[in-house]
Amino acid sequence: MKIVVTGGTGRFGSALKEFGKKNKYIFPKKKELDILNVKKTIDYLKRNKPKYLIHLAGLSRPMKVHENDIQKSINLNIIGTSNIVNICSSLNIKIIYFSTNYVYPNKNGDYSEKDPVFPINNYAWSKLGGECAVQMYKNSLIIRACMTEYPFIHKSAFSNMYTNFIYHKDFIKILENILHKKGILNVGGKGMSVFDFVKKDNPNIKKIKLANYKKNSLPLKSLMSLKKLKMVLKNKI
């Protein structure tokens, strides 16, 4: 079972190389598979014939780049993803698209996969734009992920931002158990503040607060319901 991974040099892609089952994942270099080069991507996938394509390639950090350079954000996260959908649909390859919990509104939290979405920053809008293309192809899974590096890379953490962080290395442990699913799936860990999540492994982390709203802001309340995930994993988390 071949699994091609786009964006293998990114944060989660790098973790997948380190902690994943190396005999299953193929990490093409940009010169081999470029999501903005349709012909090159078609040729690569025809040669390798994967069953799955995990789509990680795109633009994430820094968050402000999505406000300052919307063309780059649109090209990589929306047009690039649309290219991947078009190609995979023609070759009958299943797409696993990594989106974000930031697509949910900054309101009450406990969002299920069926709840309305309404991003508060351009990064999340760009990921939602990618979701629109993926939704049109039924042989697909959209993962609304909430994950971070281990160890936590910052010296401080928000005490008033509530989310479902899970470390990349722990996410990878359950990844192969959800690849067969289709539709949309929230994936993350137990809901809590970012500070409380980090403090478990780093008691010296500094506590700070995130302003309620500012340009390029992160949502304070992006907690997701993980009921569907728990059913898929049969309550293993």
Secondary structure in CASP SS format (residue, H / E / C, confidence):
PFRMAT SS
TARGET T0000
AUTHOR 0000-0000-0000
METHOD secondary structure of the structure
MODEL  1
M C 1.00
K C 1.00
I E 1.00
V E 1.00
V E 1.00
T E 1.00
G C 1.00
G C 1.00
T C 1.00
G C 1.00
R H 1.00
F H 1.00
G H 1.00
S H 1.00
A H 1.00
L H 1.00
K H 1.00
E H 1.00
F H 1.00
G C 1.00
K C 1.00
K C 1.00
N C 1.00
K C 1.00
Y E 1.00
I E 1.00
F C 1.00
P C 1.00
K C 1.00
K C 1.00
K C 1.00
E C 1.00
L C 1.00
D C 1.00
I C 1.00
L C 1.00
N C 1.00
V H 1.00
K H 1.00
K H 1.00
T H 1.00
I H 1.00
D H 1.00
Y H 1.00
L H 1.00
K H 1.00
R H 1.00
N H 1.00
K C 1.00
P C 1.00
K C 1.00
Y E 1.00
L E 1.00
I E 1.00
H E 1.00
L C 1.00
A C 1.00
G C 1.00
L C 1.00
S C 1.00
R C 1.00
P C 1.00
M C 1.00
K C 1.00
V H 1.00
H H 1.00
E H 1.00
N H 1.00
D C 1.00
I H 1.00
Q H 1.00
K H 1.00
S H 1.00
I H 1.00
N H 1.00
L H 1.00
N H 1.00
I H 1.00
I H 1.00
G H 1.00
T H 1.00
S H 1.00
N H 1.00
I H 1.00
V H 1.00
N H 1.00
I H 1.00
C H 1.00
S H 1.00
S H 1.00
L H 1.00
N C 1.00
I C 1.00
K E 1.00
I E 1.00
I E 1.00
Y E 1.00
F E 1.00
S E 1.00
T E 1.00
N H 1.00
Y H 1.00
V H 1.00
Y C 1.00
P C 1.00
N C 1.00
K C 1.00
N C 1.00
G C 1.00
D C 1.00
Y E 1.00
S C 1.00
E C 1.00
K C 1.00
D C 1.00
P C 1.00
V C 1.00
F C 1.00
P C 1.00
I C 1.00
N C 1.00
N H 1.00
Y H 1.00
A H 1.00
W H 1.00
S H 1.00
K H 1.00
L H 1.00
G H 1.00
G H 1.00
E H 1.00
C H 1.00
A H 1.00
V H 1.00
Q H 1.00
M C 1.00
Y C 1.00
K C 1.00
N C 1.00
S E 1.00
L E 1.00
I E 1.00
I E 1.00
R E 1.00
A E 1.00
C C 1.00
M E 1.00
T E 1.00
E C 1.00
Y C 1.00
P C 1.00
F C 1.00
I C 1.00
H C 1.00
K C 1.00
S E 1.00
A E 1.00
F E 1.00
S C 1.00
N C 1.00
M C 1.00
Y E 1.00
T E 1.00
N C 1.00
F C 1.00
I E 1.00
Y E 1.00
H H 1.00
K H 1.00
D H 1.00
F H 1.00
I H 1.00
K H 1.00
I H 1.00
L H 1.00
E C 1.00
N C 1.00
I C 1.00
L C 1.00
H C 1.00
K C 1.00
K C 1.00
G E 1.00
I E 1.00
L E 1.00
N E 1.00
V E 1.00
G C 1.00
G C 1.00
K C 1.00
G C 1.00
M E 1.00
S E 1.00
V H 1.00
F H 1.00
D H 1.00
F H 1.00
V H 1.00
K H 1.00
K C 1.00
D C 1.00
N C 1.00
P C 1.00
N C 1.00
I C 1.00
K E 1.00
K E 1.00
I E 1.00
K C 1.00
L C 1.00
A C 1.00
N C 1.00
Y C 1.00
K C 1.00
K C 1.00
N C 1.00
S C 1.00
L C 1.00
P C 1.00
L C 1.00
K E 1.00
S C 1.00
L C 1.00
M E 1.00
S C 1.00
L C 1.00
K H 1.00
K H 1.00
L H 1.00
K H 1.00
M H 1.00
V H 1.00
L C 1.00
K C 1.00
N C 1.00
K C 1.00
I C 1.00
END
